[in-house]
Amino acid sequence: MSARVGKVVQVIGSTLDAEFEEGHLPNIYNALTIESNVMGNKQLLTCEVQQHLGGSRVRAVALQSTDGIKRGDQILDTGAPIQVPVGEETLGRIFNLLGQPVDKQHRICQNRPG
C-alpha cells in the first residue's frame, strides 16, 4: 500500500472509515477519492476527512452516493482539501459542491463586456 493510498474498512450510509499506512494519515478536511464501478459505469466518489480515529484510520463523509463502495476498495488521499474555481470566469456559472460545472456550458471562461 503506497503512502497516499489506503483502503476502505467500513461503510455506513454516507460515512466511511479508511485505513492508511502508519504515519501517513490524511489531514482533516483533505479530499479522498474512490474509483468505483456501479452497474458498469465508472464513478469517482469524493469524500472529506472529518476525524482521525487512531490505529491509522480516518472517518470521512462522502459527498455523493456510496452505492457500490465496499470494504477493501482503494481510496486515495489527494493531499489537499476540496477546491472549487473562483474568479471572473465563474461569474454567472452554476457549480456543484465539488466545483464541477453543472450548467452545460462548455467553456469556463466567457467574454464579458468591459
Secondary structure, 3 states (H helix, E strand, C coil): CCCCEEEEEEEECCEEEEECCCCCCCCCCEEEEEEEEECCEEEEEEEEEEEEEECCEEEEEECCCCCCCCCCCEEEEEEEECCCCCCHHHCCCCECCCCCECCCCCCCCCCCCC
